Amino acid sequence: MIRSVQGSFDDRGRLALRGMLADGWALEAVALRIRGTKQVTRVETPARGSVDVVVEPPAEIPREAFSMDVFLDLVDPDGQAVRRRLAADGSAPSTVASGTDSLAGRPAWWYATRDAELSVRVGVVQPSRLLLDVTDLRAAANGFAVSADLTTVGADGARAVLEATLRSSDFVTRLPLEVGPPTREPTSQRTTHRVTATVDLAALMHAGLPHDEQALDFAIVVPADDGTELRRGLSLADDTEQVQRLAPVVQTTDGVTQVLVPQLTFKSKNLHFARELFTEDAYRYLTRLRRLGPLWTLVRAFSSVWLVGETPYKAQDAGFHLFRWIRRQHPRRRVHYVIAADSPERAAVEALGRVVTMRSREHIRACFLARRFATSHKVDFILATNDRRAVRWMRGNRVFLQHGVLGAKNMVDTYGRLSPAFHTDYFHVSSPRERELIVNDLRYRPSQVRVTGLSRFDRLLEPAQEPPRGLLVVPTWRDWLNRPAAFAESEFLHRWRDFLTSRPLREAIAEGLPVTVILHPNMRFFGGSLAVEGVTVLGQGDTDVQTLMRTHEAMVTDYSSVGFDFAAQGRPVFYHQFDRQQFLGKRPSHLDLDLDLPGEVFREVDPLARAVVDSWRDGFPQKPEHARRAGRFIAPARGSYCEQVYDSVRTARSPWVPVRRWLDSAHGRRAYVRFRTGRLYRPAMNAISTVGRLLPRRDLVVFESDTGRAAADSPRAIYDELVGRGSRLATVWSTRSTFRPLDVTTRKVEPDSPAFHWHLARARYWVNNQNFGPMVTPARRTTYLQTWHGTPLKRMQFDAVSTTGRAEGYLDRVARKTGTWSVLLSPSPYATAAFRSAFRYEGPVLEVGYPRNDHLAGDPAAQGELARRRLGIGADRHVILYAPTFRDDVKQGRQFAWDGAIDWEALVPALSDRTVVLVRRHSVVRGSLRIPPELEDRVVDVSDHPDVQDLLCAADVLVTDYSSVMFDYAILDRPIVLFCYDLEHYRDDLRGFYLDLEAEAPGPVVTTQEQLTQALVRAEDGTGTDEFAPRRRAFRERFAPLDDGRATQRVVDEVFGVDAR
């Protein structure tokens, strides 16, 4: 109601408000309320027209951080008194004071809620943020020009500079930026500047870069209000076109030619320049050869050259072991190993002969002639240059030998088939399980992925000449720690030093336990930082990792693939994963780290140190379960691993390689996107389906759950049962998730893709817990099992009070899809009646219970313990799961949105310190939960957890509203609280219910946050546990009478019959 509102704090900590009242409105008073308390300060401030008031803060304020809301007591034009939260109206003059003010000597700053309501945060420093949107990148004389929108919060964007750093060195130089005038967003406190820069790379090289080939990185640096600096790389996401506009920059000085080649970093997709150093003669030679262009295609047909390597400085991994085997077993094979002249490991490979020096004339010539490039890392590391003008004629088939078992970290952007920074024609893996991962998640064609193992396994698994002794510590690298200063201040360094200096380990070292540390090669420059008395720290080239693994009894690592290698020897591995969330990033792991890794996982130093030392005193035994896990990912060789790898490289040829390369290129991907979004896509998919339905049925089941977002619910339980029985049926999942199928032959396809339509058209069975996205029709001999996704409380489809939030024609569309079902699964007579009414369904109903609830009726304690371990929640914590349904009338664009009904800052302090709240959005809801930073250890967003049933097992109390999870959770006979803050609206105007909720609910129905808090406190201390026990029992008997732990067996027997065997 106040236009052009301005808020600030004066030097006495008083709130000052200024603005203009809307016509006809009057202000009577301003009230300040400390959120989560009853403390309110109200000041009479009668005003009309303009507002200019000062309000004293509450006399008593909490010691901990808190938020304070501002309320206005107003009189509307009709004379009615109303109270409203202070909000910015979005007009240009609306603003709040920038930066951090002071209230009672503590930092205080304004922030805006999603609804643009203005509140004050007190007691914590305003978090600084830096966002960068690169809007233009183009070539300039001897360099590049960049334009970007720089957005800051709590930082001075006007003082931004462009920083150039040479990776893994102390070289830093700062370049000027042209910073435009600020544009301020009044309610978010974001300030945006347009920044531009023209970078003369030739001048930078001339200024004197260190003489090595480390990459040159660029980042925008902005000083933050708290005295630190914020950095953001020039991220281009997957926009390779902008990078391709840039040309390499070449400069020759004193007989040395430097070439800076523009590229994107593997993971962050930041612009960087690979630095290549040639002799002047060698670079002239490269220029002459690349100008021959297409002639190399003709010459290569008569060549037999192979190039093998790893990274320019390495000769100890899969590339080296393959090369050594070839030189000994096939000495006439024209195979060459690529390595840098100054590599500390060069001597080991040079003794074998046929070694070419990186960027030498011989190397350059071999790259154009090579029929095969076989490398343990990306092929760029063994090419003479990454200049596209030359690389386009280096067309030998590329074989990725790999340097470890993939899976701990999501590698779609790094090694995926469609990654703009990685290209290979053939992909080697160590087991059928890993092959499934590469095909399903990294999206390689099955013909491209070959199970060979790693050539280094032959050496690793040879019988040891002497008994192994000691502990080997091998942390992997962090891509955000590429500068000495960042490493020195990192949690990584502090955590590993804490482990090496922990009391149990120090005592064991004093008693004779040898401890050896070696960092990942990408962090080889920082090894000295881990020097601790009694611990041996090795550098690159001191000893190869294979020898270290063979000579040590046990290993401690974090996420490194060497854990699988080490465990394959029959020795124990311990995992120290203190930064799992940060390491994994936004994409989930391909593995279940707590169930798939071949060793015990620890989050804290003390339990890890005690476990290692206790194992040492017992002789470092390996647990049978960990040996089994290692065996799943490293398959035994038929003869030798080197021979398997050699045979694969030798036969790595296909006339389809050029076609596949084009399809996977940026041009091919753009063509597919145009087709996918064009008007011909739907007719093409209909044609695929029509042809497939006319063909004979395949013994195939296609599964989908939650419209492809997960592989869970009843379809997952049915899939697991079929695989567990050894069914002859092939299986396909329509999903975008990273779940690992039990059966390694299971194929995952993207929903609504050509493969999706083809498999659906050919399958004998479909299983889904919702409808498939596009309108698809099963063939006459296809059985479509609809499991649905819960016992309904709220009325659905034709029974709902309204169709608010649904597009026009919704009921007609769902009716057509319902008509394709062959059989509908139901958990109870109640659900059967509701389903038939809601869906107007007259087909067969299988009333046998819900497969998804078998875990709840089986061993929920074990399942809950595992779920807590995955989430890092101790057994002593009291867990509340908040799992509300969606609101049909709360949307952002076309998506259902999170309405944020709970005030976390008020609720959490009222609960015990040992309580943690897990929050699970409904699968169709999008949007941020906006958890305050200081509550992130007490309120955890688990919306991305793959299966809600696991969370139910982990929870001591369920808070929901109208969701079907209450029917599932009732099986556990644990407290349930129904937070129905919009009960009347939801019941009378939006959906309606199939039962009298307040009379039959399995727990208290509360409508305010105060009531919710009281109910949770009672459940927490046990005083409210038994009050609803009789009602929960009656509720369970009526709504889940068949959920006895054997529902899946009954479904599979009934639907699949003899095909399930």
PyMOL commands that set and color helices and strands:
alter all, ss='L'
color gray80, all
select helices_A, chain A and resi 157-159+201-206+240-244+280-290+295-300+318-329+346-350+361-369+379-382+388-391+412-415+432-440+446-448+457-460+484-488+491-500+503-510+521-530+545-551+562-568+580-584+593-596+605-617+624-633+641-650+657-664+666-677+681-694+706-708+713-724+754-762+797-799+810-818+829-839+851-857+860-871+904-910+933-935+948-954+965-972+983-990+997-1000+1009-1021+1029-1039+1047-1060
alter helices_A, ss='H'
color red, helices_A
select strands_A, chain A and resi 2-9+15-21+26-34+40-48+50-55+66-75+81-85+95-96+101-103+106-112+118-122+129-140+143-153+161-166+172-175+178-179+183-185+190-200+216-223+229-233+249-253+256-264+271-279+306-309+335-339+355-357+372-375+397-400+426-429+449-451+471-474+515-518+535-538+554-557+573-576+600-602+698-704+730-734+747-749+763-768+783-786+823-826+845-847+878-882+891-892+895-897+915-919+925-926+939-941+957-960+976-979+1005-1006
alter strands_A, ss='S'
color yellow, strands_A
deselect
rebuild
show_as cartoon
